[in-house]
Amino acid sequence: MARTGATARAATAALDSLDFALDRGSPVPLYYQLAQQLEAAIEHGVLAPGNLLGNEIDLSTRLGLSRPTVRQAIQSLVDKGLLVRRRGVGTQVVHSQVKRPLELSSLYDDLEAAGQGPTTQVVRNERVPASPDVAAALGIMTGVDASDPATAKSDGKSQADYTKGLTASALKGARIGVARDFMGVDPDVDWVMEAAFGAMRAAGATLVDVKYPKWLLDAKEEFYSTMRYPEFVVQIAEYLKGTGPKYPKTLAEMIERANQFTGTRADGARPNPSRWTLFKRELEANPMDDYRYKAVRDYALPMMRAVVDGMLDAQQLDAIAYPTTSRRPTLISAAAGSGTSVSSALAASGLAASNIANLTGFPDLIVPAGFTGDSLPVGLSFLGRAFSETSLLSIGYSFEQATKARVLPKHTPALPSDVLGMAAAQKTP
């Protein structure tokens, strides 16, 4: 007990020595500001491995923050592996991880420099070329569907074979905007992004930093929910019309059946409470003739398209690049345990960028960019103008050829039925 008490007093003294500078007028969320400053204290040794942090109530009282804000900041550092919650002990600083410098070095060199004596073993050696599979699949899916009015604007603008425009030199002379609004959350993701940007420059691209307007970043999640929730109720019902008599025909019927499924089946199927909870929120949303829905549809979405077009035009950009997700993936069990997924947490803080493509309807291409220090994948997104798929696919293909960051999955190998032949694709009407 004496040792525990001494450790707690040392942690308290270390925390007391910290001067937290929280800017309440900044667009950066308060939880993120707090997390960044705690992370800096850990990295510089002010908070040493083994130190215990005060409880959420003490920290929130001292800093004048709400408990949920403090809890979110601590959880973000738990996700990064800098803190750990121990039952009966509290939140504790863990031993520092190997930090990788912002340069194209190898993990072996970084571990060796940290004095950890790594070893390597060749398990399998093969060359895996980046494939034009996305371009081939898009050629099959595009076109005008008489039963889907939304596809009418694609008339005359889509192609049957997008693979013809792929060129490994597409990055040479390209102008790419870099949206750093969605960086600064995870150092490993940022490291991969900077390496990706360097690879694009080496391939001949010109990179230009761009910033989205603050009002757009603040409002886009609300716009997204206002559009998606009422539309889903109508669209899922339209889809269910084509199913057999034993299937539900409305979202309400889906929810009713879900409420009767609380166990696991022999085939491994199990309940998905978070998904059904979202379904309930969508069912309770305002209808599509509500003034809020119509205001976003008729005014907010055209305004967003004008902003993105303006950003591309102002700098004569071919695309805007950004991390697909600002933070590395977490374990499914961790997301389920916290009740909040990484994507939803990022969206709530305004740091998720993918819904800009959803709201504008502009093409958004995701390609593998690399891996974090703990071998988790990082994606790079390219956002382009309306109907710029040919150019966007070529840029992504050029990036894949330059970096070879694409790795085939080891635990879910392709089945024979998963192989897409180009000859078959071209014959498909």
N, C-alpha and C positions, 0 to 999 in steps of 0.2 A: 504493500500500500504506500510505503514511503516513496518508492521509486515512481509509482504512478502519480502521486501528488507532486513530486518534483518536476516530472515531465509536464504536467498540466500547468504548473506555475511558470515553467520556461516558455510554454506556448503562449500563455496569457501575456507574459512580458514581451514576447516577440510581436504579438498582435498589437499590444499597446504602443509599440515603437513605430508601427506603420501609420503613415499619414494618408488615408484614403481620400483621393480627390475625385468626387463624383459630380459630374456636370448634369444637373437635372434638366437643363435646357437643350441638351444634345440629342440628336436623333438616334444616337447609339443607346440601346436599352441599358437600364441601370444594372440589371443582372450581369450583362456582358462586361460593363466597366468594372464591376466588382471582381468578376472572375479573372479578368486580365491582370488586375493589380495583385490579386492573390497568387496567380500563376507566376508573375514576376518576382514576388517575394520568395516563392519556392525555388525558382531557378537561381536566384542570387544567394540562397542559403539563409535568408532572414527567417524563413520557416523551414526548419530542418526535418529530415525524415524522422518519423516517430512523434513529432509534435502533434498535440491534440488541439483542434480548434474549439472555440467556445460553442455552445449550442445555438440554435437558430434564434431563439428568443433574445439571448444576450447580444448577438451580432446585430439583429434587426433594431434593437433598442439603441445600441451604441451608434449605429450609422443612420438611424432615422429612416430605415427601409422597412417594407412589409416583409413578413415571414416568407411568403411565396417567392419574392424577389431573391432573398438570401438563399432559399432552398434551391432555386433554379441555378444560381451561380455556383453553389457547391456541387450540384449534380453535374454541371458541365465539366468540372474538374475531376469528378469521379469518372465520367465517361472518357476523359483523356488519360486516366491512369495516374493522376497526380495526388488524388485523395482516395481514401477508402473508408467506407462506413463499417464499423465493427460492432456487433451486438454486445451491449454491456460495456463498451469502451467509448464509442463516439466516433466522430470524424477525425481521421488521422492522416497526416502527410506520409506518403510512401516514398521509398527510395527512388531517386531520380532515374529516368530512362535515358538511354543513349540519345543525344540530340544530334540530328544530322544537319550539317551546314548547308547554306543555300548555294549549292554548287552541284555539278553532276559528278558525284563521287560514288563509290560502291559501299554497300552496307558492310562488307568485310573490312574495308579500310577504316570506316567509322568505328566499328567495334574494336578493332585492333588499337586505334588511337585512344580509345577509352579504357584500354588495358584489360579487355575481357577475353582475349585469346580465342578468337573464333576458328572454326574448322569448316571446310567445305567438302562436299562429296557430290559427284555427278550422278544423278539418278536417271536422267533421260536427256538425250541430246538430239534435237530435231529442229528443222527449220519450218516455221509456221507462217506462211504469207498472209498478209491482211487481205481479206476477201471483199468483193463488191456486193455482198449478200443483201445489204440494206437497199442499195440502188436497184437490185433485181426485184426484191419484194415490193418496193414502191411502184415499179412499173406495172405490177400485177394489180395493185390495189387502186390506183388512180383512175379517174374517169368520171363521167356523169351518171348518176343513179337516178332514174326517173322517180323513184319512191323517196328520194332524199333531196329536198329542195336546196339544202345547203351546198350541194355539190355542183349546182348549176353554174356558179361563177368560175368553175374550173374548165368550162367548155372552151376548147381550143388552146388551153394553157398547160395541159398535162401531157405527159409522154408515155409511150408504151415500153420504152427501154431506156432507163436512166444510166445504164452502164456505159453507153457509148460516149458520154461526156467526161468520164473519169480520166484524169491525167495526174501522174505522180508529181508533176511540176507546177500544179495549180497554186501553190503558196508563193511561188516566185512572182514578185510584183503585186501580190495581194495586199490590201490594206485592212487590217483587223483591229477593231476596237476592243479594249480590255476593260471590262466592268469590274472594278475592284470594290464596288459596293457590297459584293457578296463574298469577300475574303476577310481574313482577320479573325476567324472563329477557331480554326484548327491549324496549328503550325505545319503539320505534315501535309495537309491538303494544300496549304499555301506553297509549300516547298515543291510539290508536284506541279502546281500551276506555274510557278516561276520557271521551272525546268521546261515545261511545255512551251511557254512563251519564248524561251531561249531557242528551243528547237525550231519554232516558226521563223524566228529572225534568221537563224542559220540557213533555213530553206529559202530565204529571199523575201520574206514578208516584212511589211512595215507595220509596227504595232503602235497604236495611239490610245492613251488612257481616256475613257469616257465616264461620265457620271449621269445617272438617272436623276430627274428632279425629285426632291425630297417628298413632295406631295404624292407623287406616283408610288414611291416606295411605301409611304404611310397608308395609302388607300387601296392598293392593289388587292390585298387579301380580302378586304370588305367587298370590293367589286366582284371578286371571284366567287365568294359565298353567295352574294346576292343573285348572281347569274346561275350558278351551278345547282343550288338546292332546288329551286322551283322547276328548272328544266329537267332535272333527273327524274322527278316524279312523273312527268308527262312522257319522257323518252323511254323509260323502263317499261311503262305500260304499253307503249307502241311496240316495243320489242317482244314483250310477252304475248302479244296477240298471235304471234306466229308459232307459239309452242303448243304442245298437245294438251288434252283436257285434264291430265293429272297434275299439271303445273299451275302455280299461282298466276293471276292475271293483273295484279296491281301491286304496288309497293306495300300497301297496307296488308295484303294477303301474305306477302313474303315475310313481313315482320311477325304476323300471327303465327305462321309456321315456325319461324325461328324461335319464338318464345316457348314452343313445345319441344325444342331440341336442346337439352341441357347436359347431355352425356356424350360419350364417345362411341362411335360405331365400330364394328368389326373391321371395316376397311380403313380405319384410322381417321375418318372425318370427325371433326370436333367443333364445338360452338366457336363463334367469333364475336364476342360481346361488343368489342370496340366498333366493329363494322356495323352491327345492328343498331348501336347507339347513334351512329352517324345517320343511318337510314331514318331513324325516328326524327332526328333534327330536320332532315330533308322533307319528310312528310309534313312536318309542322310549319314549313316555310311559307312565306307569302306566295300567292299564285302568280302566274306569268302576266296577268293583267293588272297586277299591283303597280302603283306609281313608282315605287323604288326600283323594281325590276326594269320597267320601261325607261326610267331615267338613266340607269347604267347602260342598258342596251343601246339607246338612241344617242346618248351624249358622251358618257364616260369611255366606252370602248372606241368610238371614232377618235376621241381625244388621245387615247393611249397609242393608237396606230399612228396618229400624226406626230406624236413625240418620238416614237422609235424611228419612223421614217426620217424625221428631222435630224436625229442623232446620226443616222447613217449618211444622210446627204451632206450635213455640215462638214464632215471629215472625209467625204467620198470613200466610205467604208464598204467593203464587201460583206462583212459579217461582224457581229459582236461576240466575243468569247468570254466565258465565265465558268467557274466550277459548277458542275451540275448540282452538287450538294456541297454546302459550305463546310460540312463536318463529315468525318469518316463514318462508315456504317457502324451501328451498334448491334449487339446480339439481339435476336428476336425476343429471347426471354427477358432481356433487360428492358426493352421497349414495352413489352407487355406488363412487366412488373411495375413500371413507373406510370403506366396508363397514357403515356405520351410518346409518340414516335418521333424520330429525329426530324422527319420532314414536317410534321405538324408543329414541332417546337420552333423550327427555323421559320416556318411560315408565320407563326404568331409573332415572331420578333422582326418580321420584314426582311429576313435574310435569305428566303427562298426565291430564286429567280425564275424558275420554270413556269410559274403562272403568268408571267409577262407574255410568253408565247401562247399560253392558253387564251388569254384575254384578247390579244391582238389577232390571233389566228395565223400568225406568221410561222414559217417553217423553223424548226429547232432540231439540230442534229447533235446527237451525243456520241462521242468516241472515247475509247479507253485512253487515259492519260498516263497512268502509272500506278504505283502502290505506295502506301504509307510504310513507315518503319516497322509496323506490326503486320505487314503483308495484306492490308485491306485495299480494295480497288478504289481508284479515284477517277471520276468521269469529267470530261471537258465538253462543254456545250458551245455550239455555234448557232447564233440567231441571225436570220437573214430577212430580206424583204419578202413581201408576198410573191409567191410563185418563183422564188429564186432557188428551187430545189436542185436544179442542175449544177449551179455554181457552188451551192453549199455542200452537196455530196462530193464534188470534186476537191474542195478544200479539205474536207474530212478525210477523204481517201489519201490525199497528199500528206496530211499529217500522220496518218497510220503508216504510210510507207517510210516516212522520215524517222519515226520514233520506234516502230516495231513494239509498241506498248501493249498490243492486243495479245492476250494469252488465252488459249482454249481451256475450258473448265476441266479439271481432273476428276471431279467426283460426279459430274453429270455429263458423261460423253454423249456425243450425238448418236441418235438412233438412225437406222437406214432411212426411215420415213422423214427424217429431219433434213435430208440433203436436197437442196433445190437445184435442179438442172436448168441451165440457161435455155436449152432447146425447148424444154417443157414450158418454161416461163413465157417464151415468145409465142407459143402456140395458144396460150390461154387468151380467150377473148376479153 
